[in-house]
Amino acid sequence: MGKLTEIFNNYPDLSRDNLIPILQDIQDKDGFLSKESIVEVGSHLRMPSSKIYGVATFYNQFKFQPNGKYHIQICRGTACHVLGSASVLSELEKQLKIKAGQTTRDQLFSLEIVACIGACGLAPVISINGEFYANVDEIKLSNILSECRKNKEEKL
């Protein structure tokens, strides 16, 4: 067995019913599902990797690349939507040159859409590594991203 032996030991039954919990445990441990981990799960459960990947891509909870140093979550809840989160998302994608669910090539930024952050009074709101930024517009967003780029060498 490979690096996932410890996780697999928690699921001695090779049932397909364990697939999602195993994938969740891997993502909790590694932050995402790598190609290697999908192949290893397939080997462990005696299932084709394509089936494992098919199941994992069906669910929004699974990621296939690691988060960037600055993981940006943009709220698309009702209040944020009404107050312009679509244009904030568009501007984020333009400035970072990635789409939601992706990570920049330099691993500095990743972008995720969330249904609601629960900070409706701050709309539109984004969260970067858990820190909230309120009433975000194009100018605020440029300043926030510039600050992150400037601090990219700092440890979080």
FIKEDO-927184 format. One record per atom (N, C-alpha, C): residue in three letters; x, y, z. Coordinates in steps of 0.001 Angstrom, whole numbers, padded with zeros to 6 digits, always signed. Last residue first. Example, Ala and Ser with C-alpha at 12.3 -4.5 7.8 and 13.67 -1.06 7.14 Angstrom:
SER+012850-002250+007080/SER+013670-001060+007140/SER+012900+000030+007870/ALA+013190-005690+007800/ALA+012300-004500+007800/ALA+013200-003300+007800/
//
This chain:
LEU+001726+032404+006447/LEU+000381+032632+007006/LEU+000207+031823+008255/LYS+004755+034111+005807/LYS+004074+032875+006197/LYS+002706+033231+006762/GLU+005461+036235+003012/GLU+005167+036046+004436/GLU+004493+034693+004657/GLU+005583+036520+000315/GLU+006694+035800+000949/GLU+006435+035537+002428/LYS+003408+038073-000416/LYS+003432+036653-000802/LYS+004548+035860-000142/ASN+002689+040679-000015/ASN+003002+039872+001177/ASN+003220+038398+000849/LYS+002047+041565-002530/LYS+003145+042214-001841/LYS+003626+041356-000659/ARG-000227+040036-003006/ARG+000973+039836-003837/ARG+002211+040412-003161/CYS-001938+041164-001091/CYS-001583+039744-001024/CYS-000307+039474-001818/GLU-002107+043772-002107/GLU-001560+043548-000764/GLU-001130+042084-000599/SER-003379+043249-004539/SER-002037+043857-004525/SER-001357+043618-003187/LEU-005842+042324-003622/LEU-004962+041412-004350/LEU-003532+041947-004390/ILE-006804+044713-002429/ILE-006664+043484-001635/ILE-005677+042532-002317/ASN-006896+046470-004627/ASN-006040+046766-003474/ASN-005771+045518-002630/SER-008792+045182-006248/SER-007430+045413-006754/SER-006465+045673-005606/LEU-011027+045346-004508/LEU-010484+044053-004910/LEU-009049+044199-005415/LYS-011533+048066-004398/LYS-011131+047356-003173/LYS-010455+046031-003528/ILE-012249+048387-007138/ILE-011093+049100-006569/ILE-010597+048403-005307/GLU-014544+046738-007431/GLU-013370+046553-008286/GLU-012112+047205-007683/ASP-015663+045989-004082/ASP-015890+046450-005443/ASP-014566+046300-006199/VAL-017076+044732-001144/VAL-016012+044635-002142/VAL-016497+045154-003487/ASN-018135+044864+001463/ASN-018494+045848+000437/ASN-017450+045899-000678/ALA-015428+043343+003341/ALA-016803+043795+003149/ALA-016929+044793+002002/TYR-013724+040454+003849/TYR-013575+041777+003242/TYR-014963+042208+002799/PHE-012608+038211+006405/PHE-013669+038777+005578/PHE-013301+040172+005091/GLU-010461+035479+006499/GLU-010604+036894+006828/GLU-011593+037530+005853/GLY-010181+032902+005508/GLY-011027+033109+006675/GLY-011188+034557+007103/ASN-008629+033201+003227/ASN-008098+032409+004343/ASN-008864+032702+005633/ILE-010727+035665+002487/ILE-009411+035171+002084/ILE-008787+034519+003312/SER-013951+036192+001343/SER-013139+035725+002460/SER-011822+035238+001876/ILE-016090+038859+000348/ILE-015200+037742+000032/ILE-014464+037391+001315/VAL-019324+040278-000207/VAL-018226+039918+000682/VAL-017395+038789+000086/PRO-021333+043093-001045/PRO-020776+041783-001389/PRO-019491+041524-000600/ALA-022316+042585+002422/ALA-022373+042260+000999/ALA-021953+043423+000096/LEU-022510+042559+005089/LEU-021248+043054+004541/LEU-021207+042964+003014/GLY-024817+041316+005839/GLY-024740+042746+006079/GLY-023485+043387+005512/CYS-024229+038610+005432/CYS-025068+039325+004469/CYS-025002+040840+004629/ALA-022493+036485+006042/ALA-022162+037858+006409/ALA-022930+038812+005489/GLY-022568+033903+005179/GLY-023257+034222+006418/GLY-022918+035611+006935/ILE-021732+032962+002815/ILE-020706+033044+003857/ILE-021349+033346+005208/CYS-023204+030827+000535/CYS-023431+031910+001489/CYS-022353+031843+002558/ALA-022043+029301-001524/ALA-023454+029675-001597/ALA-023773+030831-000660/VAL-018911+030192-002975/VAL-019679+029574-001896/VAL-021096+030119-001937/ILE-016341+029563-005243/ILE-017657+030177-005052/ILE-018344+029437-003916/GLU-012875+030087-005014/GLU-014005+029188-004772/GLU-015276+030017-004617/LEU-009550+030135-006046/LEU-010843+030811-006053/LEU-011957+029797-005925/SER-006210+030785-005013/SER-007232+029857-005486/SER-008573+030538-005270/PHE-002906+032073-005501/PHE-004337+032277-005292/PHE-005139+031072-005755/LEU-000317+030957-005768/LEU-000549+032055-004834/LEU-002029+032219-004498/GLN+000596+029133-007600/GLN+000028+028610-006357/GLN-000256+029703-005322/ASP+001209+029978-010091/ASP+002234+030203-009067/ASP+001787+029738-007680/ARG-001166+029463-011433/ARG+000015+028643-011734/ARG+001095+028782-010669/THR-004024+029557-009231/THR-003085+030193-010163/THR-001843+029327-010313/THR-006631+027168-009262/THR-005526+027776-008532/THR-004580+028388-009550/GLN-010260+026902-009511/GLN-008878+026752-009973/GLN-007899+027471-009046/GLY-012776+027493-008754/GLY-012370+026098-008627/GLY-010931+025863-009047/ALA-013370+029986-011179/ALA-013701+029430-009870/ALA-013369+027943-009860/LYS-010511+030528-013314/LYS-011943+030397-013081/LYS-012148+029857-011671/ILE-007894+032970-013709/ILE-008385+031630-013396/ILE-009901+031682-013288/LYS-006729+035492-013687/LYS-006629+034661-014890/LYS-006921+033182-014588/LEU-007015+037385-011785/LEU-006222+036199-011420/LEU-005974+035277-012610/GLN-008586+039301-013100/GLN-007312+039691-012513/GLN-006416+038492-012201/LYS-010809+037719-013949/LYS-010020+038500-014906/LYS-008630+038813-014334/GLU-011804+036687-011583/GLU-011374+035770-012635/GLU-010483+036483-013647/LEU-012438+039124-010308/LEU-011465+038186-009726/LEU-010911+037259-010798/GLU-014422+040086-012044/GLU-013169+040834-011883/GLU-012070+039955-011272/SER-016404+038153-011644/SER-015856+038379-012982/SER-014509+039094-012908/LEU-016903+038572-008912/LEU-016399+037287-009394/LEU-015744+037446-010763/VAL-017925+041157-009051/VAL-016719+040902-008254/VAL-016080+039589-008711/SER-020208+040728-010553/SER-019146+041544-011148/SER-017837+041386-010369/ALA-021579+039144-008703/ALA-021281+038607-010042/ALA-020163+039406-010692/SER-022052+040726-006468/SER-020980+039720-006390/SER-020647+039105-007750/GLY-023962+042864-006196/GLY-022902+042888-007202/GLY-021809+041847-007126/LEU-026168+042789-004548/LEU-025271+043934-004409/LEU-023998+043826-005251/VAL-027390+040393-005149/VAL-028124+041627-005417/VAL-027187+042831-005405/HIS-025378+038633-004188/HIS-025760+038654-005596/HIS-026425+039989-005958/CYS-025420+039162-001457/CYS-024207+039442-002233/CYS-024520+039524-003723/ALA-028031+038289-000871/ALA-027627+039683-000604/ALA-026399+040045-001430/THR-027894+035507-001761/THR-028850+036481-002291/THR-028396+037923-002086/GLY-024473+034325-002266/GLY-025793+034329-001645/GLY-026642+035475-002166/ARG-021944+034035-003086/ARG-022932+034259-004148/ARG-024343+034139-003594/CYS-018768+034977-001950/CYS-020145+034651-001604/CYS-021059+034977-002776/ILE-015721+033553-002616/ILE-016637+034641-002951/ILE-018061+034171-002692/GLN-012696+032922-001159/GLN-014065+032442-001285/GLN-014937+033656-001578/ILE-009375+032313-001830/ILE-010440+033308-001880/ILE-011782+032611-002057/HIS-006496+031567-000310/HIS-007705+030910-000803/HIS-008866+031890-000678/TYR-003302+032021-000823/TYR-004453+032852-000509/TYR-005691+032219-001144/LYS-001898+029821-001678/LYS-001524+030415-000392/LYS-002655+031304+000101/GLY-004428+027690-003163/GLY-003301+028601-003193/GLY-002991+029104-001792/ASN-005265+024226-002764/ASN-005577+025647-002636/ASN-004296+026453-002742/PRO-004521+021655-005221/PRO-004410+022269-003897/PRO-004833+023738-003923/GLN-007072+020065-007161/GLN-005785+020745-007080/GLN-005725+021454-005731/PHE-009528+019037-007023/PHE-008516+018238-007706/PHE-007186+018958-007831/LYS-012042+018649-004515/LYS-011136+019495-005285/LYS-010044+018616-005871/PHE-015429+018022-003665/PHE-014086+017517-003954/PHE-013314+018445-004868/GLN-017959+019091-003410/GLN-017061+019167-002257/GLN-015628+018755-002574/ASN-019583+018604-005595/ASN-018860+019877-005528/ASN-017815+019925-004420/TYR-019614+015441-007147/TYR-019829+016216-005924/TYR-018962+017469-005896/PHE-018716+014348-009514/PHE-020149+014576-009354/PHE-020432+015514-008180/THR-016077+013803-009243/THR-016435+015015-009994/THR-017919+015332-009896/ALA-016192+011373-007820/ALA-015625+012571-007179/ALA-016023+013844-007916/VAL-017252+009611-009745/VAL-017988+009878-008504/VAL-017505+011189-007890/GLY-015183+009731-011652/GLY-016564+010067-012011/GLY-017403+010393-010791/TYR-013004+008759-010206/TYR-012995+010138-010682/TYR-014415+010603-011023/ILE-013867+006121-009890/ILE-013563+006936-008706/ILE-013649+008413-009105/LYS-014038+005353-012574/LYS-015254+005347-011736/LYS-015058+006229-010513/SER-011357+005534-013324/SER-012349+006367-014009/SER-013655+006438-013216/SER-010123+003566-011845/SER-009891+004970-011472/SER-010927+005889-012113/PRO-012170+000732-011112/PRO-011404+001530-012072/PRO-011273+002982-011599/MET-011656-000927-007979/MET-012551-000218-008895/MET-011686+000537-009897/ARG-010623-001958-005577/ARG-010748-002794-006776/ARG-011805-002234-007721/LEU-009993-000340-003537/LEU-011390-000783-003611/LEU-011668-001690-004804/HIS-007241+000024-004103/HIS-007687-000476-002801/HIS-009100-001053-002871/SER-007284+001093-006694/SER-006577-000162-006425/SER-007081-000791-005128/GLY-008694+003450-006209/GLY-009201+002455-007156/GLY-008572+001101-006930/VAL-006909+004709-004490/VAL-008234+004332-003996/VAL-008834+003260-004905/GLU-004792+005128-006300/GLU-004583+004283-005120/GLU-005914+003828-004512/VAL-005965+006883-008119/VAL-005490+005574-008591/VAL-005344+004614-007405/ILE-006382+009027-006387/ILE-007535+008400-007048/ILE-007155+006998-007541/SER-003767+009700-005720/SER-004661+009203-004673/SER-005883+008519-005280/GLU-002778+010540-008218/GLU-002176+009374-007550/GLU-003113+008814-006482/LYS-004257+012817-008670/LYS-004414+011677-009578/LYS-003905+010407-008909/SER-005507+014062-005482/SER-004528+013993-006571/SER-004847+012809-007475/LEU-007792+016008-003990/LEU-007631+014634-004477/LEU-006668+014649-005656/PHE-006863+018135-001184/PHE-007418+017897-002518/PHE-007215+016431-002866/GLY-005914+018131+001370/GLY-006491+019376+000868/GLY-007121+019251-000506/ASP-004987+015878+002668/ASP-004134+016491+001650/ASP-004639+017836+001126/LYS-006981+015283+004650/LYS-005551+015112+004923/LYS-004687+015942+003969/ASP-009408+015778+003417/ASP-009128+016398+004717/ASP-007632+016369+005019/GLN-009125+014109+001208/GLN-009150+015555+001005/GLN-008891+016288+002320/ILE-009204+011641+002515/ILE-008014+012021+001739/ILE-007974+013535+001554/ASP-011793+011730+003590/ASP-010631+011644+004485/ASP-009345+012056+003768/GLN-013309+011762+001222/GLN-013384+012890+002159/GLN-012174+012900+003098/LEU-012658+009253+000183/LEU-012277+010454-000557/LEU-012311+011687+000346/ILE-013848+007686+002204/ILE-012403+007597+001950/ILE-011924+008835+001218/PRO-016584+008390+001945/PRO-015849+008685+003183/PRO-014327+008611+003008/ILE-016952+007412-000767/ILE-017044+008843-000449/ILE-016364+009160+000881/LEU-016444+004537-000460/LEU-015737+005395-001405/LEU-015772+006867-000997/ASN-017849+002747+001039/ASN-016794+003499+001722/ASN-016099+004513+000814/ASP-019455+001374-000646/ASP-020108+002318+000263/ASP-019082+003195+000983/ARG-017933-000526-001780/ARG-018037+000742-002512/ARG-018725+001808-001661/SER-016017-002333+000622/SER-017294-001971+000023/SER-017219-000621-000690/LEU-013990-003573+001981/LEU-013702-003032+000653/LEU-014967-002630-000107/ASP-013469-002886+005295/ASP-014454-003440+004375/ASP-014237-002779+003014/PRO-011679-001245+006604/PRO-011233-002583+006209/PRO-012196-003281+005236/TYR-011059+001683+006973/TYR-012136+001113+006165/TYR-011732-000282+005687/ASN-008818+002476+008220/ASN-010077+002850+008869/ASN-011287+002244+008161/ASN-006877+001774+006431/ASN-007021+000937+007628/ASN-008298+001259+008394/PHE-006938+003902+004651/PHE-007558+002633+004253/PHE-007764+001714+005450/ILE-005432+005752+006120/ILE-006851+006007+005828/ILE-007556+004701+005490/GLU-002952+004451+006103/GLU-003594+004802+007378/GLU-005084+005054+007187/THR-002365+004278+003338/THR-002582+003078+004146/THR-003340+003384+005432/LEU-001660+006200+001565/LEU-003015+006255+002102/LEU-003359+005075+003008/LYS+000800+005809+000414/LYS+000683+006827+001456/LYS-000698+006894+002108/GLY+000309+002367-000370/GLY+001060+003610-000458/GLY+000783+004533+000714/MET+000841-001199+000000/MET+000000+000000+000000/MET+000874+001245+000000/
//
